[in-house]
Amino acid sequence: MGIKDSETNEEETAILEKFKQNVKFKDNRYYVSWPEKEVHDKLPTNAALALGRLNSNFKRLSNDPKLLNDCGKIVEDQVKRGTVEVAPDIPEGDIVHYLSSHAVVTPQKTTTKGEFC
């Protein structure tokens, strides 16, 4: 009985090595790629769902022009900082998947009354 390092198999070693190779430090930030299985199911584009949610959010936020404007500023800031990107009209690459987002409104808060996530 005692404390000892856990044994690592070849697969774990390969995954760790791939991770180390993909860590980059640029503009005072670290960038890493998502771990990806070598063999995986095809991911659906999710375009129709994401577009539907965007339209639904826009319709809901249109009832409150100030909140719509605030959410627009949040998205513009996220694009400027590189947190999100504008989807091209024609998808690029083999794997294309869209993530839907929505506004979270908390009017009782005194500081941030809305967020876009």
VMD Tcl script that builds the backbone (N, CA, C; Angstrom):
set m [mol new atoms 351]
animate dup $m
set s [atomselect $m all]
$s set {name element resname resid chain x y z} {
  {N N MET 1 A 0.843 -1.159 0.000}
  {CA C MET 1 A 0.000 0.000 0.000}
  {C C MET 1 A 0.896 1.232 0.000}
  {N N GLY 2 A 0.513 2.221 -0.757}
  {CA C GLY 2 A 1.292 3.440 -0.834}
  {C C GLY 2 A 0.816 4.293 -1.993}
  {N N ILE 3 A 1.381 5.456 -2.088}
  {CA C ILE 3 A 1.012 6.360 -3.173}
  {C C ILE 3 A 1.982 6.137 -4.317}
  {N N LYS 4 A 1.421 5.951 -5.505}
  {CA C LYS 4 A 2.276 5.787 -6.676}
  {C C LYS 4 A 1.588 6.430 -7.870}
  {N N ASP 5 A 2.370 6.812 -8.848}
  {CA C ASP 5 A 1.813 7.388 -10.068}
  {C C ASP 5 A 0.980 6.342 -10.779}
  {N N SER 6 A -0.146 6.783 -11.314}
  {CA C SER 6 A -0.971 5.840 -12.069}
  {C C SER 6 A -0.278 5.522 -13.388}
  {N N GLU 7 A -0.465 4.318 -13.814}
  {CA C GLU 7 A 0.133 3.909 -15.075}
  {C C GLU 7 A -0.641 4.543 -16.220}
  {N N THR 8 A 0.075 4.988 -17.225}
  {CA C THR 8 A -0.592 5.545 -18.401}
  {C C THR 8 A -0.399 4.587 -19.558}
  {N N ASN 9 A -1.441 4.435 -20.319}
  {CA C ASN 9 A -1.322 3.560 -21.473}
  {C C ASN 9 A -0.921 4.380 -22.697}
  {N N GLU 10 A -0.703 3.712 -23.793}
  {CA C GLU 10 A -0.237 4.383 -25.009}
  {C C GLU 10 A -1.236 5.417 -25.506}
  {N N GLU 11 A -2.530 5.107 -25.401}
  {CA C GLU 11 A -3.552 6.042 -25.881}
  {C C GLU 11 A -3.525 7.339 -25.073}
  {N N GLU 12 A -3.432 7.229 -23.747}
  {CA C GLU 12 A -3.375 8.420 -22.901}
  {C C GLU 12 A -2.127 9.240 -23.194}
  {N N THR 13 A -1.010 8.572 -23.410}
  {CA C THR 13 A 0.237 9.255 -23.721}
  {C C THR 13 A 0.118 10.008 -25.039}
  {N N ALA 14 A -0.495 9.392 -26.042}
  {CA C ALA 14 A -0.674 10.029 -27.347}
  {C C ALA 14 A -1.589 11.244 -27.241}
  {N N ILE 15 A -2.652 11.119 -26.455}
  {CA C ILE 15 A -3.586 12.236 -26.274}
  {C C ILE 15 A -2.884 13.404 -25.588}
  {N N LEU 16 A -2.117 13.122 -24.548}
  {CA C LEU 16 A -1.398 14.166 -23.827}
  {C C LEU 16 A -0.374 14.844 -24.736}
  {N N GLU 17 A 0.322 14.072 -25.533}
  {CA C GLU 17 A 1.317 14.627 -26.452}
  {C C GLU 17 A 0.654 15.535 -27.488}
  {N N LYS 18 A -0.482 15.098 -28.020}
  {CA C LYS 18 A -1.209 15.908 -29.005}
  {C C LYS 18 A -1.669 17.221 -28.368}
  {N N PHE 19 A -2.140 17.153 -27.125}
  {CA C PHE 19 A -2.565 18.360 -26.413}
  {C C PHE 19 A -1.392 19.330 -26.268}
  {N N LYS 20 A -0.246 18.826 -25.837}
  {CA C LYS 20 A 0.933 19.680 -25.645}
  {C C LYS 20 A 1.358 20.352 -26.944}
  {N N GLN 21 A 1.237 19.646 -28.062}
  {CA C GLN 21 A 1.619 20.203 -29.360}
  {C C GLN 21 A 0.665 21.306 -29.810}
  {N N ASN 22 A -0.583 21.257 -29.352}
  {CA C ASN 22 A -1.587 22.209 -29.812}
  {C C ASN 22 A -1.754 23.430 -28.919}
  {N N VAL 23 A -1.079 23.495 -27.783}
  {CA C VAL 23 A -1.180 24.665 -26.908}
  {C C VAL 23 A -0.334 25.788 -27.509}
  {N N LYS 24 A -0.981 26.928 -27.724}
  {CA C LYS 24 A -0.287 28.090 -28.293}
  {C C LYS 24 A -0.523 29.294 -27.378}
  {N N PHE 25 A 0.481 30.158 -27.263}
  {CA C PHE 25 A 0.349 31.399 -26.505}
  {C C PHE 25 A 0.523 32.541 -27.487}
  {N N LYS 26 A -0.555 33.329 -27.674}
  {CA C LYS 26 A -0.528 34.405 -28.655}
  {C C LYS 26 A -1.311 35.584 -28.096}
  {N N ASP 27 A -0.780 36.779 -28.268}
  {CA C ASP 27 A -1.450 38.000 -27.812}
  {C C ASP 27 A -1.862 37.912 -26.344}
  {N N ASN 28 A -0.955 37.395 -25.527}
  {CA C ASN 28 A -1.169 37.299 -24.082}
  {C C ASN 28 A -2.325 36.372 -23.699}
  {N N ARG 29 A -2.658 35.395 -24.576}
  {CA C ARG 29 A -3.735 34.431 -24.307}
  {C C ARG 29 A -3.261 33.043 -24.729}
  {N N TYR 30 A -3.798 32.036 -24.052}
  {CA C TYR 30 A -3.532 30.660 -24.444}
  {C C TYR 30 A -4.635 30.183 -25.378}
  {N N TYR 31 A -4.245 29.438 -26.395}
  {CA C TYR 31 A -5.192 28.841 -27.340}
  {C C TYR 31 A -4.949 27.341 -27.362}
  {N N VAL 32 A -6.010 26.579 -27.245}
  {CA C VAL 32 A -5.912 25.124 -27.343}
  {C C VAL 32 A -7.030 24.633 -28.252}
  {N N SER 33 A -6.788 23.532 -28.915}
  {CA C SER 33 A -7.844 22.961 -29.745}
  {C C SER 33 A -8.667 22.008 -28.894}
  {N N TRP 34 A -9.912 21.822 -29.284}
  {CA C TRP 34 A -10.774 20.881 -28.577}
  {C C TRP 34 A -10.256 19.478 -28.806}
  {N N PRO 35 A -10.221 18.661 -27.771}
  {CA C PRO 35 A -9.838 17.264 -27.993}
  {C C PRO 35 A -10.870 16.626 -28.920}
  {N N GLU 36 A -10.396 15.860 -29.840}
  {CA C GLU 36 A -11.303 15.262 -30.814}
  {C C GLU 36 A -10.991 13.785 -30.966}
  {N N LYS 37 A -12.031 12.997 -30.956}
  {CA C LYS 37 A -11.853 11.572 -31.189}
  {C C LYS 37 A -11.425 11.362 -32.635}
  {N N GLU 38 A -10.604 10.359 -32.849}
  {CA C GLU 38 A -10.180 10.058 -34.214}
  {C C GLU 38 A -11.359 9.581 -35.052}
  {N N VAL 39 A -12.237 8.803 -34.449}
  {CA C VAL 39 A -13.419 8.303 -35.145}
  {C C VAL 39 A -14.639 8.821 -34.388}
  {N N HIS 40 A -15.507 9.530 -35.086}
  {CA C HIS 40 A -16.686 10.073 -34.421}
  {C C HIS 40 A -17.858 10.124 -35.390}
  {N N ASP 41 A -19.041 10.203 -34.820}
  {CA C ASP 41 A -20.240 10.329 -35.636}
  {C C ASP 41 A -20.251 11.693 -36.307}
  {N N LYS 42 A -20.879 11.765 -37.472}
  {CA C LYS 42 A -20.975 13.039 -38.177}
  {C C LYS 42 A -21.883 13.984 -37.390}
  {N N LEU 43 A -21.396 15.169 -37.152}
  {CA C LEU 43 A -22.127 16.175 -36.404}
  {C C LEU 43 A -23.066 16.914 -37.353}
  {N N PRO 44 A -24.358 17.030 -37.017}
  {CA C PRO 44 A -25.268 17.752 -37.908}
  {C C PRO 44 A -24.944 19.247 -37.900}
  {N N THR 45 A -25.304 19.951 -38.966}
  {CA C THR 45 A -24.980 21.379 -39.036}
  {C C THR 45 A -25.732 22.192 -37.997}
  {N N ASN 46 A -26.951 21.801 -37.669}
  {CA C ASN 46 A -27.753 22.516 -36.684}
  {C C ASN 46 A -28.176 23.898 -37.174}
  {N N ALA 47 A -27.989 24.174 -38.466}
  {CA C ALA 47 A -28.248 25.511 -39.011}
  {C C ALA 47 A -29.699 25.929 -38.835}
  {N N ALA 48 A -30.639 25.060 -39.159}
  {CA C ALA 48 A -32.055 25.424 -39.071}
  {C C ALA 48 A -32.453 25.742 -37.630}
  {N N LEU 49 A -31.988 24.942 -36.687}
  {CA C LEU 49 A -32.302 25.180 -35.276}
  {C C LEU 49 A -31.704 26.506 -34.805}
  {N N ALA 50 A -30.433 26.745 -35.129}
  {CA C ALA 50 A -29.770 27.974 -34.695}
  {C C ALA 50 A -30.435 29.203 -35.313}
  {N N LEU 51 A -30.787 29.133 -36.584}
  {CA C LEU 51 A -31.444 30.259 -37.243}
  {C C LEU 51 A -32.838 30.492 -36.663}
  {N N GLY 52 A -33.558 29.420 -36.385}
  {CA C GLY 52 A -34.876 29.544 -35.767}
  {C C GLY 52 A -34.804 30.202 -34.404}
  {N N ARG 53 A -33.819 29.817 -33.614}
  {CA C ARG 53 A -33.659 30.424 -32.280}
  {C C ARG 53 A -33.257 31.893 -32.394}
  {N N LEU 54 A -32.402 32.196 -33.364}
  {CA C LEU 54 A -32.002 33.589 -33.576}
  {C C LEU 54 A -33.224 34.442 -33.917}
  {N N ASN 55 A -34.053 33.961 -34.841}
  {CA C ASN 55 A -35.263 34.700 -35.217}
  {C C ASN 55 A -36.217 34.846 -34.038}
  {N N SER 56 A -36.374 33.789 -33.254}
  {CA C SER 56 A -37.243 33.827 -32.077}
  {C C SER 56 A -36.727 34.837 -31.051}
  {N N ASN 57 A -35.416 34.833 -30.822}
  {CA C ASN 57 A -34.819 35.788 -29.883}
  {C C ASN 57 A -34.997 37.218 -30.367}
  {N N PHE 58 A -34.770 37.422 -31.665}
  {CA C PHE 58 A -34.910 38.766 -32.223}
  {C C PHE 58 A -36.344 39.267 -32.063}
  {N N LYS 59 A -37.300 38.391 -32.338}
  {CA C LYS 59 A -38.711 38.765 -32.213}
  {C C LYS 59 A -39.041 39.139 -30.761}
  {N N ARG 60 A -38.555 38.336 -29.817}
  {CA C ARG 60 A -38.816 38.599 -28.396}
  {C C ARG 60 A -38.135 39.887 -27.948}
  {N N LEU 61 A -36.872 40.082 -28.365}
  {CA C LEU 61 A -36.128 41.272 -27.949}
  {C C LEU 61 A -36.644 42.537 -28.626}
  {N N SER 62 A -37.308 42.399 -29.771}
  {CA C SER 62 A -37.850 43.561 -30.478}
  {C C SER 62 A -38.921 44.276 -29.662}
  {N N ASN 63 A -39.501 43.583 -28.695}
  {CA C ASN 63 A -40.500 44.204 -27.823}
  {C C ASN 63 A -39.872 45.197 -26.846}
  {N N ASP 64 A -38.552 45.122 -26.678}
  {CA C ASP 64 A -37.839 46.022 -25.768}
  {C C ASP 64 A -36.619 46.570 -26.514}
  {N N PRO 65 A -36.770 47.703 -27.233}
  {CA C PRO 65 A -35.677 48.236 -28.057}
  {C C PRO 65 A -34.372 48.461 -27.293}
  {N N LYS 66 A -34.451 48.894 -26.032}
  {CA C LYS 66 A -33.215 49.110 -25.264}
  {C C LYS 66 A -32.492 47.790 -25.033}
  {N N LEU 67 A -33.235 46.757 -24.659}
  {CA C LEU 67 A -32.629 45.449 -24.432}
  {C C LEU 67 A -32.060 44.886 -25.735}
  {N N LEU 68 A -32.778 45.075 -26.839}
  {CA C LEU 68 A -32.285 44.631 -28.146}
  {C C LEU 68 A -30.969 45.327 -28.469}
  {N N ASN 69 A -30.907 46.630 -28.218}
  {CA C ASN 69 A -29.688 47.391 -28.455}
  {C C ASN 69 A -28.556 46.912 -27.547}
  {N N ASP 70 A -28.861 46.670 -26.267}
  {CA C ASP 70 A -27.843 46.186 -25.321}
  {C C ASP 70 A -27.290 44.828 -25.755}
  {N N CYS 71 A -28.181 43.925 -26.168}
  {CA C CYS 71 A -27.732 42.604 -26.627}
  {C C CYS 71 A -26.894 42.732 -27.894}
  {N N GLY 72 A -27.288 43.647 -28.771}
  {CA C GLY 72 A -26.505 43.890 -29.985}
  {C C GLY 72 A -25.093 44.342 -29.660}
  {N N LYS 73 A -24.966 45.216 -28.658}
  {CA C LYS 73 A -23.640 45.686 -28.238}
  {C C LYS 73 A -22.810 44.544 -27.660}
  {N N ILE 74 A -23.458 43.660 -26.902}
  {CA C ILE 74 A -22.748 42.512 -26.328}
  {C C ILE 74 A -22.197 41.627 -27.441}
  {N N VAL 75 A -23.030 41.348 -28.440}
  {CA C VAL 75 A -22.592 40.498 -29.550}
  {C C VAL 75 A -21.470 41.180 -30.329}
  {N N GLU 76 A -21.603 42.477 -30.600}
  {CA C GLU 76 A -20.543 43.208 -31.305}
  {C C GLU 76 A -19.228 43.128 -30.536}
  {N N ASP 77 A -19.290 43.275 -29.218}
  {CA C ASP 77 A -18.091 43.186 -28.387}
  {C C ASP 77 A -17.487 41.783 -28.452}
  {N N GLN 78 A -18.350 40.756 -28.424}
  {CA C GLN 78 A -17.855 39.378 -28.500}
  {C C GLN 78 A -17.178 39.117 -29.842}
  {N N VAL 79 A -17.724 39.661 -30.917}
  {CA C VAL 79 A -17.106 39.505 -32.240}
  {C C VAL 79 A -15.761 40.220 -32.259}
  {N N LYS 80 A -15.731 41.443 -31.730}
  {CA C LYS 80 A -14.497 42.232 -31.718}
  {C C LYS 80 A -13.397 41.535 -30.922}
  {N N ARG 81 A -13.762 40.912 -29.792}
  {CA C ARG 81 A -12.775 40.227 -28.948}
  {C C ARG 81 A -12.401 38.845 -29.475}
  {N N GLY 82 A -13.154 38.355 -30.472}
  {CA C GLY 82 A -12.849 37.037 -31.026}
  {C C GLY 82 A -13.481 35.896 -30.255}
  {N N THR 83 A -14.409 36.212 -29.347}
  {CA C THR 83 A -15.090 35.171 -28.586}
  {C C THR 83 A -16.042 34.393 -29.475}
  {N N VAL 84 A -16.702 35.104 -30.390}
  {CA C VAL 84 A -17.599 34.489 -31.370}
  {C C VAL 84 A -17.197 34.998 -32.747}
  {N N GLU 85 A -17.703 34.359 -33.769}
  {CA C GLU 85 A -17.407 34.815 -35.124}
  {C C GLU 85 A -18.688 34.836 -35.944}
  {N N VAL 86 A -18.695 35.678 -36.963}
  {CA C VAL 86 A -19.834 35.759 -37.864}
  {C C VAL 86 A -19.758 34.568 -38.810}
  {N N ALA 87 A -20.857 33.853 -38.929}
  {CA C ALA 87 A -20.891 32.682 -39.809}
  {C C ALA 87 A -20.884 33.144 -41.262}
  {N N PRO 88 A -20.056 32.533 -42.095}
  {CA C PRO 88 A -20.043 32.910 -43.511}
  {C C PRO 88 A -21.338 32.477 -44.202}
  {N N ASP 89 A -21.702 33.179 -45.283}
  {CA C ASP 89 A -22.910 32.817 -46.033}
  {C C ASP 89 A -22.816 31.404 -46.589}
  {N N ILE 90 A -21.628 31.041 -47.047}
  {CA C ILE 90 A -21.392 29.692 -47.568}
  {C C ILE 90 A -20.455 28.991 -46.592}
  {N N PRO 91 A -20.919 27.887 -45.969}
  {CA C PRO 91 A -20.081 27.186 -44.987}
  {C C PRO 91 A -18.736 26.761 -45.575}
  {N N GLU 92 A -17.702 26.851 -44.746}
  {CA C GLU 92 A -16.350 26.475 -45.152}
  {C C GLU 92 A -15.895 25.273 -44.338}
  {N N GLY 93 A -15.253 24.323 -44.979}
  {CA C GLY 93 A -14.710 23.171 -44.272}
  {C C GLY 93 A -15.631 21.977 -44.295}
  {N N ASP 94 A -15.103 20.869 -43.809}
  {CA C ASP 94 A -15.854 19.616 -43.800}
  {C C ASP 94 A -16.819 19.523 -42.625}
  {N N ILE 95 A -16.440 20.102 -41.504}
  {CA C ILE 95 A -17.279 20.026 -40.308}
  {C C ILE 95 A -17.843 21.415 -40.036}
  {N N VAL 96 A -19.159 21.540 -40.137}
  {CA C VAL 96 A -19.837 22.814 -39.883}
  {C C VAL 96 A -20.960 22.547 -38.892}
  {N N HIS 97 A -20.946 23.249 -37.767}
  {CA C HIS 97 A -21.978 23.075 -36.747}
  {C C HIS 97 A -22.236 24.433 -36.104}
  {N N TYR 98 A -23.484 24.817 -36.023}
  {CA C TYR 98 A -23.856 26.111 -35.461}
  {C C TYR 98 A -24.417 25.923 -34.054}
  {N N LEU 99 A -24.018 26.797 -33.148}
  {CA C LEU 99 A -24.533 26.772 -31.783}
  {C C LEU 99 A -25.541 27.904 -31.634}
  {N N SER 100 A -26.710 27.572 -31.157}
  {CA C SER 100 A -27.717 28.612 -30.961}
  {C C SER 100 A -27.420 29.362 -29.673}
  {N N SER 101 A -27.911 30.573 -29.594}
  {CA C SER 101 A -27.700 31.382 -28.402}
  {C C SER 101 A -29.014 32.042 -28.019}
  {N N HIS 102 A -29.033 32.616 -26.851}
  {CA C HIS 102 A -30.249 33.278 -26.393}
  {C C HIS 102 A -29.896 34.355 -25.370}
  {N N ALA 103 A -30.823 35.258 -25.195}
  {CA C ALA 103 A -30.637 36.326 -24.214}
  {C C ALA 103 A -31.155 35.857 -22.862}
  {N N VAL 104 A -30.398 36.156 -21.824}
  {CA C VAL 104 A -30.824 35.883 -20.456}
  {C C VAL 104 A -31.091 37.239 -19.818}
  {N N VAL 105 A -32.348 37.493 -19.497}
  {CA C VAL 105 A -32.750 38.795 -18.973}
  {C C VAL 105 A -33.050 38.668 -17.483}
  {N N THR 106 A -32.385 39.505 -16.688}
  {CA C THR 106 A -32.608 39.534 -15.241}
  {C C THR 106 A -32.842 40.988 -14.831}
  {N N PRO 107 A -34.078 41.494 -15.008}
  {CA C PRO 107 A -34.358 42.914 -14.753}
  {C C PRO 107 A -34.162 43.338 -13.300}
  {N N GLN 108 A -34.206 42.394 -12.358}
  {CA C GLN 108 A -34.043 42.751 -10.949}
  {C C GLN 108 A -32.600 43.098 -10.596}
  {N N LYS 109 A -31.637 42.745 -11.450}
  {CA C LYS 109 A -30.237 43.070 -11.170}
  {C C LYS 109 A -29.997 44.560 -11.381}
  {N N THR 110 A -29.080 45.104 -10.601}
  {CA C THR 110 A -28.786 46.533 -10.726}
  {C C THR 110 A -27.667 46.808 -11.721}
  {N N THR 111 A -26.838 45.815 -12.016}
  {CA C THR 111 A -25.732 46.043 -12.950}
  {C C THR 111 A -26.066 45.467 -14.325}
  {N N THR 112 A -25.795 44.205 -14.545}
  {CA C THR 112 A -26.030 43.578 -15.841}
  {C C THR 112 A -27.439 43.003 -15.878}
  {N N LYS 113 A -28.323 43.667 -16.613}
  {CA C LYS 113 A -29.714 43.223 -16.675}
  {C C LYS 113 A -29.938 42.189 -17.766}
  {N N GLY 114 A -28.973 42.057 -18.652}
  {CA C GLY 114 A -29.121 41.085 -19.725}
  {C C GLY 114 A -27.777 40.569 -20.191}
  {N N GLU 115 A -27.769 39.339 -20.612}
  {CA C GLU 115 A -26.576 38.715 -21.172}
  {C C GLU 115 A -26.993 37.948 -22.406}
  {N N PHE 116 A -26.064 37.759 -23.295}
  {CA C PHE 116 A -26.336 37.005 -24.514}
  {C C PHE 116 A -25.393 35.819 -24.522}
  {N N CYS 117 A -25.955 34.624 -24.399}
  {CA C CYS 117 A -25.095 33.443 -24.334}
  {C C CYS 117 A -25.629 32.343 -25.223}
}
mol reanalyze $m
mol bondsrecalc $m
mol representation Tube
mol addrep $m
